[in-house]
C-alpha cells in the first residue's frame, strides 16, 4: 500500500470512528486496531488526537468560510445568495459527511485556545448568513422577520444532513435534496 493511500485511509477510518464512538470515547488504540497497526505508528500521521480534531474542524470550517465569502462578494441577489449558501451546505455534506458530523457534534472537545478560535469563526459565519438574510429583507425579497431566528432556523435545517450521508442504507440524491431544502426554506421566507 502506498504511503499516501495509507494516510488517506487513516484519516477516513479515524473520522468514522469519531462518528461511531464519539471523539472522547475513541482511543488511539481503537484507531490503531482499525488500521491494523501498532499505536506508536499513529504518531507517524498525527501529533495527537486533539490535533487531529483541530485539523478536521478548521479545515471544513475554512471550506464554509471561503464559499460564503465568494457568495457574498458576488453580484447575485440576496435570494440567489441564500440558495447558494444552502447549496454549499448540501454539497459539502454530501462530500464530507463525517467531517460535518464532527463540526456539529464534537467541536466542544477542542482545547483552548482553539475552542475560542473555532467559536469565533462559527459566530462570524453565522453573521455572514444573517447579513444575506438582512439584505433580502431590505431589498423586499424576504418577509420582514427576525434575522437572528431565521438564521438559526436555516442553519439548524442544514445541520442534520450529515446523518443521511453516513447511513449506508439510505440512498440520497444530493441534487434533489438541495432543491427540496432550498425550495422549502425559500417558500417560507420569500415574498413571492
N, C-alpha and C positions, 0 to 999 in steps of 0.2 A: 504494500500500500504506500503510495507516495505521501511525503510529509504534509503537503498542502491538503490532500484529501483527508488525512488523519485529523488535522487541525479542524477542518470544517465539520467532520463527524463529531469531534469532541464538543464543539460549540453547539451543534444541533442536539446532541444527546443531553448535554448539560441543561439546555433550555427546556427540553421535555421533562427532565427530572424535576426542575424547579416548578414546572407547571403541575406535574402529577403529585409531588410530595410537599410543595411549598419550599421557599428559599431556606427558611430556618431549619426545616426538617431534613433537607438534603445535605448529606455529608460528603466530604471529599472521597471517602471510602465508597459511597454509593456511586459517585461519578466514575471512580477507578474501576469498580466492579462492572459497571455498564460498558465501559470501554475495554474491559478485559486486560487491564494492566495494573501495575503497582501504583499506590497512592503517590509515591515520590515522582512518578512520571507526569503527573498532572502539572507539576510546577515547571515543566518544560513549556506549558501553554499559558499559564496564568500565574500571577503573584499570590493571589488569594481568592477565596470565594467572593469576598466583598468587592474586590477589584473587577471580578467577572460581572457581578451585578451592575456595578457602576458603568462598565463598558457597554453592556446591553442597553441600559436605561438612557444613557446620554446619547448613544448612537441613534436610537429610534426617536428620541426627543428632537435631535437635530434634524432628522428627516422631516418631521412635522413642521418645525420652525422654518426650514428653508422653503418648504412647499407653501406655507401660508404667507411668507414674505413675498414670494413670487406672485401669488394670487392677489395680495393687497396692492402690490405695485402695478398690477395690470390695469388696463383701461376698461375692464368689464364692469357691468352694473353690479350693485350690491346683491341682487338676486342671483346673478351668474356667479359671483364670487362665493356666495354661501353654497351653491350647488357644487362648486369646485372643491370647497373645503370638505363637504360631505364625501365627494368622490375620492379625495385623498385619503380620508379615514378608511373607507371601504377597501380601496386598493392596497394600502399599506397593511391592513389587517389580513387581507387575502394572501399577501406575500409573506407576512411575518407574524402569524398569529400568536406564537409563543412569546415573542418579544412584547407584543401588545398586552398579553396576559400579565407579563411582568410589570409593564407600565401601569396597569390598572390595579394589580393586587400586591405587588412586592416592593414598591418604591419606599414604603415606610421602613424597610430594612436597611436603607442606606445609612452610613455613619456620617456624622458631622465632620467636616463642613459640607460634604457632598449632598447631604439631605437638604440643607438650607438652599444650596445652589439649585438643586433639582426643583424644589417647591417654587422658588423664584421664577425659574424658567417656565414651569407649568402655569403659574399665575400670569406671566407675560403672554403666553399662548392664548389663554382664556380671554385676556383683554383684547387681543387681536381679533378673535372671533366676535367678541362683543362690539368692537368698532365697526365690523361689517354689518352687524345687525342694527346698530345705531344709525349707520349711514342709510340703510334700507328704509328705516323709519323716517329719517329726514327727507329722503327722496320720494316719499309716498309709495314705495314699493311694498313695504311691510306694514302691517297693522300697528297701531300705537299700543305697544306692550312694554312691560318692564324688561329692559335688555338683560339685566342680571339673570332673571328667571328663565328667559328664552335661551340664553347662552348655556345655562346649566341643563336645560331640557334637551337642547340639541346635542351637547357633548355626552350627556347620560344615555341618550338614544344610541349613540355610536360606540360607547364603551363595551357593551356586551357582545359585540360582533365576533370577537376572537373565539368565543365558545362554538360558533358554527363551523369554524375552520379547524378546530382541534379535535372535533368529533369525527372520527373516520367513518362512521355510519351515516353521516349526513353529507349529501352532495349539494354544494352551493354554487349557483351561477352568479358570479360576482357582478356581472353587468346588470342582471335583473335585480339583484339585491340593492345595488347602488341606486338604480332608478326608483324602485319602490320606496326606499327610505327617503330619498330626496323629494319625491312627489308627496309623501306623507307629511314631512316637515314643512315643505313649502305651501301645501294646501291650508295648513293652519296659520301660516304667517303672512302669506302674500295677500294683497288687496285685490286681486282679480276676480 
